């Protein structure tokens, strides 16, 4: 497998990594509270945009590939925030198994 080679300048988008904490709502359910895990830089690449119309509603999904330098603890269920944009992490993997980068497939939340 070939190594992933990235120009360091391509990791130029400042992102905030967040993790969800469930909070009891007092009625047997829970609400999510998002807390900042850290700030990092990454490369955001749009992959696809889909629009589905069903029951008089339009559901749009925008998927992205976000590449970051390796960081322990990044997993699906977390999210990246860039300004007002929120990217829910769906998958995380090391593209060339060198331990240098992580590639996250993410879904932009609207």
Buried (B, 14 or more C-beta within 10 A) or exposed (E): EEEBEBEEEEBEBEBBBBBBEEEEEEEEEEEEEBEEBEEBEBBBEEEEEEEEEEEEEEEEEBBBBBBBEEBEEBEEEBBBBBEEBBBBBEEBEEBBEEEBBBBBBBBBEE
